[in-house]
């Protein structure tokens, strides 16, 4: 074994070039000419091939596997060298260390190459740690700025709300939601919901609905149960305003289930109130009254003045619908007093309008006119488009009773324009019927027919409680038109 190849110690002339091969023969018995052939076939240097043999000796690879293992190592060796050609570091010292490591690998000095690469790694690691610390500071500063920006937007929104500029406040709430850092999902849902609420306040239902839905989606994602119940209720009010009572009731029932599960008594009362209001809209007055009577003591027990005022007004509406005007006025006035006490402008305008309508029916037109004017001023001040439309209808009724037919038609036309603009199908149906009835009373049957026809069309979609009456009036008008007579069509039908 005098010719055994030594991987360390003794002569190392292999690294000197091909002329030195004859001085060494490794322990695999590879002759110099075979060694040289491997150098050519594998495309590596003598020193690299010698290092390959060293690796195989250390791993005690059998001679039978020698050829395949040499080729495998050569492939990995060349693949490794290619990596050094793609060094992406901007640090000159890292680049220099990796160039030295590459040279060491080519010389078969793997331990040295590892040490050099370790130096490069540690230098990169230190730089990464420093950059991470800097990035964390920057991220914290960014988040602080984003929160500050969002807060400024909310303050702007509140400022606009103070002036009843709901469209502008909704815009600022959406800006606040967009400004928040990524992780602030609960706040984002809150701001989107607030934007939807402000647009809902001015009857911009098409714009409000997707904001409510986005808020609901986020609240479901973060399992905010109370927030979900709130969003579900808000969405139900959109569908209710649009006359889709089936969807409105579905969302209300979902909301009520959650309120009950989380023990939110105040929230339960709110949803029960809204379900009762929905029953009222469909003409189911006994069901509505049953709910309202159950809710009133609960509101008082919780010292919920806003809720108490709303329920008192709603009970007044039930008695109003039954023709019990004295009792209705009692409830309306109690609700009005609370609204003024807590400065709830929306409730105040609603109560004023309802009181006006009772005085109108009682033929106390001066009082009716005074309350209606107050109501109309508030609805316009706070941007309550639905309330404005309802009050305009009532003012038209007062004008008609006073014999001012020009003013009557003008008020109705304004109310109809508002209902059509905001997508208030219930308001459009009622106002269309009012205009049709007005023209019929004036003997202008041709003008009356399309308005009455539209009222019946919408009333059918909404399952309106006055639908049958409207159909009778429309039928009478069409009969007179066919007869080509001049008899007042509407006077042949009792209209409440």
C-alpha positions in Angstrom: 0.0 0.0 0.0 3.0 2.3 -0.6 1.0 4.1 -3.3 -2.0 4.9 -1.1 -3.6 8.3 -1.7 -3.5 10.5 1.4 -6.2 13.2 1.8 -4.1 15.1 4.4 -0.5 15.0 5.3 2.3 14.0 2.9 2.7 15.3 -0.6 -0.2 17.2 -2.2 1.1 17.5 -5.8 -2.3 16.7 -7.4 -3.3 20.3 -7.0 -0.3 21.4 -9.1 -1.7 20.2 -12.4 -1.8 17.1 -14.7 2.0 16.7 -14.7 1.9 15.7 -11.0 -0.7 12.9 -11.4 1.9 10.3 -11.9 3.2 10.8 -8.4 -0.1 9.7 -6.7 -2.5 6.8 -6.9 -5.5 6.8 -4.5 -6.6 3.9 -2.4 -9.4 3.0 -4.9 -6.6 1.9 -7.3 -7.5 4.6 -9.9 -4.6 4.9 -12.3 -3.4 8.4 -13.4 -4.8 8.1 -16.9 -8.3 7.1 -15.5 -8.1 10.0 -13.1 -7.3 12.4 -16.0 -10.2 10.9 -17.9 -12.6 11.7 -15.0 -11.3 15.3 -14.9 -12.2 15.7 -18.5 -15.6 13.9 -18.4 -16.8 15.6 -15.2 -15.5 19.0 -16.2 -13.8 19.8 -12.9 -10.2 20.6 -11.8 -7.7 18.1 -10.5 -8.0 19.5 -7.0 -11.8 19.3 -7.1 -11.6 15.6 -8.2 -9.1 14.9 -5.5 -11.5 16.4 -3.0 -14.3 14.2 -4.3 -12.1 11.1 -3.6 -11.5 12.4 -0.1 -15.2 12.6 0.5 -15.8 9.1 -0.8 -13.0 7.7 1.3 -14.5 9.4 4.5 -17.9 8.0 3.7 -16.4 4.5 2.8 -18.2 4.3 -0.5 -17.6 0.9 -2.2 -15.7 0.7 -5.4 -18.8 -0.5 -7.2 -20.6 2.7 -6.4 -17.5 4.8 -7.1 -18.4 6.0 -10.6 -22.1 7.0 -9.9 -21.1 8.8 -6.7 -18.3 10.7 -8.4 -20.8 11.9 -11.0 -23.3 12.8 -8.3 -20.8 14.8 -6.3 -19.6 16.5 -9.5 -23.1 17.6 -10.4 -23.7 19.0 -6.9 -20.3 20.7 -7.0 -21.0 22.5 -10.2 -24.5 23.4 -9.1 -23.0 24.9 -5.9 -20.5 27.0 -7.9 -23.3 28.4 -10.1 -25.0 29.7 -7.0 -22.0 31.9 -6.3 -22.5 33.6 -9.6 -25.9 34.7 -8.5 -24.8 36.5 -5.3 -27.4 39.2 -4.6 -25.9 40.9 -1.6 -25.2 44.7 -1.7 -22.6 44.3 1.0 -19.1 44.4 -0.6 -17.7 42.4 2.4 -20.3 39.7 1.9 -19.5 39.5 -1.8 -15.8 39.3 -1.0 -16.3 36.5 1.6 -18.4 34.5 -0.9 -15.8 34.9 -3.6 -13.2 33.6 -1.2 -15.5 30.7 -0.3 -16.0 29.8 -4.0 -12.2 29.8 -4.5 -11.8 27.6 -1.4 -14.3 25.1 -2.8 -12.6 25.0 -6.1 -9.4 24.2 -4.2 -11.1 21.5 -2.3 -10.8 23.4 1.0 -14.3 22.8 2.2 -13.8 23.6 5.8 -12.3 26.9 5.0 -15.2 27.6 2.6 -17.7 26.8 5.3 -15.9 29.2 7.7 -16.0 31.9 5.1 -19.7 31.3 4.4 -20.4 31.4 8.1 -18.8 34.8 8.3 -20.9 36.0 5.4 -24.0 34.6 7.1 -23.3 36.2 10.4 -22.8 39.5 8.8 -26.1 39.2 6.9 -27.8 38.0 10.1 -26.6 41.0 12.0 -27.8 43.3 9.3 -31.2 41.5 9.2 -31.6 42.0 12.9 -30.8 45.6 12.6 -33.2 46.1 9.7 -35.9 44.2 11.5 -35.6 46.4 14.5 -35.7 49.5 12.3 -38.7 48.1 10.4 -40.5 47.3 13.7 -40.0 50.9 14.7 -41.2 52.2 11.3 -44.2 49.8 11.4 -45.1 51.1 14.9 -44.8 54.7 13.7 -46.8 53.9 10.6 -49.6 52.2 12.6 -49.7 55.2 15.0 -50.0 57.5 12.1 -52.7 55.4 10.5 -54.7 55.4 13.7 -54.3 59.2 14.0 -55.5 59.6 10.4 -58.5 57.4 11.0 -59.3 59.3 14.2 -59.2 62.6 12.4 -61.6 61.2 9.8 -64.0 60.1 12.6 -63.8 63.6 14.1 -64.7 65.1 10.8 -67.6 62.7 10.5 -68.9 63.6 13.9 -68.6 67.3 12.9 -70.7 66.7 9.9 -73.2 64.7 11.9 -73.5 67.6 14.2 -74.7 69.7 11.2 -77.0 66.8 9.9 -74.8 66.5 6.8 -75.1 62.7 6.7 -73.8 62.2 3.2 -70.5 64.0 4.1 -70.2 62.2 7.4 -70.7 58.9 5.7 -67.8 59.8 3.4 -65.5 60.5 6.3 -66.4 57.3 8.1 -65.5 55.3 4.9 -62.2 57.2 4.8 -61.6 56.3 8.5 -62.3 52.6 7.7 -59.8 52.7 4.8 -57.1 54.5 6.9 -57.0 51.9 9.7 -54.1 49.4 10.0 -54.7 45.9 8.8 -55.4 44.3 12.2 -58.1 46.7 13.3 -61.1 44.8 12.0 -63.5 45.5 14.7 -63.0 49.3 14.3 -63.3 48.9 10.5 -66.6 47.2 10.8 -67.8 49.9 13.2 -66.8 52.7 10.8 -68.4 51.0 7.8 -71.6 50.4 9.8 -71.6 54.1 10.8 -71.2 55.2 7.2 -74.1 52.9 6.2 -76.2 54.3 9.1 -75.7 57.9 7.9 -76.6 57.1 4.3 -79.6 55.1 5.7 -80.6 58.3 7.6 -81.0 60.2 4.3 -82.6 57.2 2.5 -79.6 56.4 0.2 -80.4 52.7 0.5 -78.5 51.5 -2.5 -75.3 53.1 -1.1 -76.0 52.1 2.6 -76.8 48.4 2.0 -73.3 47.3 0.8 -71.6 49.1 3.7 -73.9 47.3 6.1 -73.1 44.0 4.4 -69.3 44.7 4.5 -69.6 45.5 8.2 -71.6 42.2 8.8 -69.0 40.2 6.9 -66.1 41.5 9.1 -68.1 41.0 12.3 -68.7 37.4 11.3 -65.0 36.9 10.5 -64.0 38.1 14.0 -67.0 36.5 15.7 -68.4 39.8 17.0 -71.9 38.5 18.0 -73.3 41.8 19.2 -71.9 43.6 16.2 -73.5 40.9 13.9 -76.9 41.5 15.6 -76.6 45.2 15.0 -75.6 44.8 11.3 -78.5 42.3 10.7 -80.9 44.8 12.2 -79.6 47.6 10.1 -79.9 45.5 6.9 -83.5 44.6 7.8 -84.4 48.3 8.0 -83.1 48.8 4.5 -85.3 46.0 3.1 -88.2 47.3 5.2 -87.9 50.8 3.7 -87.7 49.3 0.2 -90.9 47.3 0.9 -89.3 43.8 1.0 -90.9 42.8 4.2 -90.0 39.1 3.8 -86.3 39.8 3.8 -86.7 42.4 6.5 -88.3 39.9 8.8 -85.7 37.3 8.0 -82.8 39.6 9.1 -84.7 40.7 12.2 -85.3 37.1 13.3 -81.5 36.4 12.8 -80.7 39.5 14.9 -83.2 38.6 17.6 -81.7 35.1 17.9 -78.2 36.5 18.5 -79.5 39.2 21.0 -81.2 36.4 23.0 -78.1 34.2 22.9 -75.8 37.0 24.2 -78.3 38.2 26.8 -78.6 41.7 25.3 -82.0 42.8 26.8 -81.9 46.3 25.3 -81.1 44.8 21.9 -83.9 42.3 22.2 -86.3 45.2 22.8 -85.0 47.0 19.8 -85.6 44.0 17.5 -89.0 43.3 19.0 -89.9 46.9 18.4 -88.8 46.6 14.7 -90.8 43.3 14.3 -93.8 45.1 15.7 -93.3 48.0 13.3 -93.1 45.5 10.4 -96.4 44.0 11.5 -97.9 47.5 11.6 -96.7 48.2 8.1 -98.4 45.0 6.9 -101.6 46.0 8.6 -101.4 43.5 11.4 -102.3 45.9 14.2 -103.1 43.4 17.0 -99.8 41.7 16.6 -98.0 45.1 16.5 -99.8 46.3 19.6 -99.0 43.1 21.5 -95.3 43.6 20.9 -95.3 47.3 21.7 -97.2 46.7 25.0 -94.6 44.1 26.0 -91.7 46.3 25.2 -92.8 49.5 26.9 -92.2 48.4 30.6 -88.9 46.9 29.6 -87.8 50.2 28.1 -88.8 52.0 31.3 -87.1 49.4 33.5 -83.8 50.0 31.6 -84.3 53.8 31.7 -84.0 53.8 27.9 -85.6 57.1 27.1 -85.0 56.9 23.4 -86.6 53.5 23.2 -89.5 54.5 25.5 -90.3 57.5 23.2 -90.3 55.3 20.1 -92.6 52.7 21.6 -95.0 55.4 22.9 -95.2 56.9 19.4 -95.8 53.4 17.9 -98.6 52.6 20.4 -100.1 56.0 19.4 -100.0 54.9 15.8 -102.0 51.7 16.6 -104.8 53.7 18.3 -104.6 56.2 15.4 -105.2 53.4 12.9 -108.2 52.2 14.9 -109.7 55.7 15.0 -109.1 56.2 18.7 -107.7 59.7 18.2 -107.9 60.9 21.8 -105.8 58.0 23.0 -103.5 58.3 20.1 -102.8 62.0 20.9 -102.0 61.1 24.5 -99.3 58.6 23.4 -98.0 61.0 20.7 -97.6 63.8 23.2 -95.8 61.7 25.7 -93.4 60.6 23.0 -93.0 64.2 21.9 -92.1 65.3 25.4 -89.4 62.6 25.7 -88.0 63.4 22.2 -87.6 67.0 23.2 -86.1 66.1 26.5 -83.4 63.9 25.0 -83.1 66.1 21.9 -84.0 63.3 19.4 -84.8 65.4 16.3 -85.9 62.4 14.2 -88.4 61.2 16.9 -89.6 64.8 17.5 -90.4 65.3 13.8 -92.2 62.0 13.6 -94.4 62.8 16.6 -95.2 66.3 15.3 -96.2 64.8 12.0 -98.4 62.2 13.6 -100.1 64.8 15.8 -100.7 66.9 12.7 -102.4 64.0 11.0 -104.8 63.5 13.9 -105.8 67.1 14.0 -106.3 66.9 10.2 -108.7 64.1 10.6 -110.5 66.0 13.4 -110.7 69.0 11.0 -108.6 71.2 13.3 -106.7 72.4 10.3 -104.9 75.3 11.9 -103.4 73.0 14.6 -102.7 70.4 11.9 -100.9 73.0 9.8 -98.8 74.3 12.7 -97.5 70.8 13.7 -96.9 69.8 10.1 -94.8 72.9 9.5 -92.6 72.2 12.5 -92.2 68.5 11.4 -91.3 69.5 7.9 -88.6 72.0 9.1 -86.9 69.3 11.3 -87.0 66.6 8.6 -85.2 69.0 6.2 -82.8 70.1 8.8 -81.7 66.5 9.6 -81.9 65.2 6.1 -84.7 62.7 6.9 -86.0 62.2 3.3 -88.6 59.6 4.2 -90.0 61.8 7.0 -90.0 64.7 4.6 -92.1 62.8 2.1 -94.6 61.6 4.7 -95.0 65.1 6.1 -95.5 66.6 2.6 -98.3 64.1 2.1 -100.0 65.2 5.3 -99.5 68.9 4.4 -101.2 68.1 1.0 -104.1 66.6 2.9 -104.5 69.8 5.0 -104.3 72.0 1.9 -107.0 69.9 0.2 -109.2 70.3 3.2 -108.7 74.0 3.1 -109.7 74.0 -0.6 -106.2 75.0 -1.9 -106.0 72.4 -4.7 -102.9 74.0 -6.4 -100.9 73.7 -3.1 -102.3 70.2 -2.6 -101.0 68.9 -5.9 -97.7 70.7 -5.4 -97.0 69.0 -2.1 -98.0 65.5 -3.4 -95.7 66.0 -6.4 -92.8 66.9 -4.1 -93.5 63.9 -2.0 -93.6 61.6 -5.0 -90.3 62.9 -6.4 -88.6 62.2 -3.0 -90.0 58.6 -2.8 -88.9 57.8 -6.4 -85.5 59.4 -5.8 -84.7 57.4 -2.7 -86.4 54.1 -3.7 -89.1 54.3 -1.0 -91.7 52.0 -2.7 -94.1 52.3 0.2 -94.0 56.1 0.0 -94.3 56.0 -3.8 -97.3 53.7 -3.6 -99.2 55.9 -1.0 -98.4 59.2 -2.8 -99.3 57.8 -6.2 -102.7 56.7 -4.7 -103.1 60.2 -3.2 -102.4 61.9 -6.5 -104.7 59.5 -8.4 -107.5 60.1 -5.9 -107.0 63.8 -6.0 -107.4 63.9 -9.8 -110.4 61.6 -9.6 -112.0 64.0 -7.1 -111.4 66.8 -9.6 -113.1 64.7 -12.3 -109.8 64.3 -14.3 -110.1 60.5 -14.7 -107.5 60.2 -17.5 -104.9 61.8 -15.2 -106.0 59.7 -12.2 -105.8 56.3 -13.9 -102.0 55.9 -14.3 -101.3 57.1 -10.7 -103.9 54.7 -9.3 -102.6 51.9 -11.5 -99.0 52.5 -10.2 -100.3 52.5 -6.6 -102.0 49.1 -7.1 -98.9 47.7 -8.8 -96.6 48.7 -5.9 -99.2 47.8 -3.3 -99.4 44.3 -4.8 -95.6 44.0 -4.5 -95.6 45.3 -0.9 -98.8 43.5 0.2 -100.0 46.9 1.4 -102.9 46.8 3.9 -104.9 49.4 1.8 -104.4 47.4 -1.4 -108.1 46.3 -1.8 -109.4 49.8 -1.3 -107.0 51.1 -4.0 -108.1 48.4 -6.3 -111.7 49.4 -5.8 -110.9 53.0 -6.6 -109.0 52.1 -9.7 -111.8 49.8 -10.8 -114.3 52.6 -10.4 -112.2 55.1 -12.3 -111.7 52.6 -15.2 -115.4 51.9 -15.3 -116.2 55.6 -15.6 -113.6 56.0 -18.3 -115.2 53.1 -20.3 -118.5 54.7 -19.9 -117.0 58.1 -21.0 -119.0 59.7 -18.2 -118.2 62.7 -16.1 -119.4 61.3 -12.8 -116.7 61.7 -10.1 -115.2 58.2 -10.0 -113.7 58.3 -6.5 -116.8 59.6 -4.9 -118.4 56.3 -5.6 -115.9 54.6 -3.4 -115.4 55.1 0.3 -111.8 56.2 1.0 -110.3 56.6 4.5 
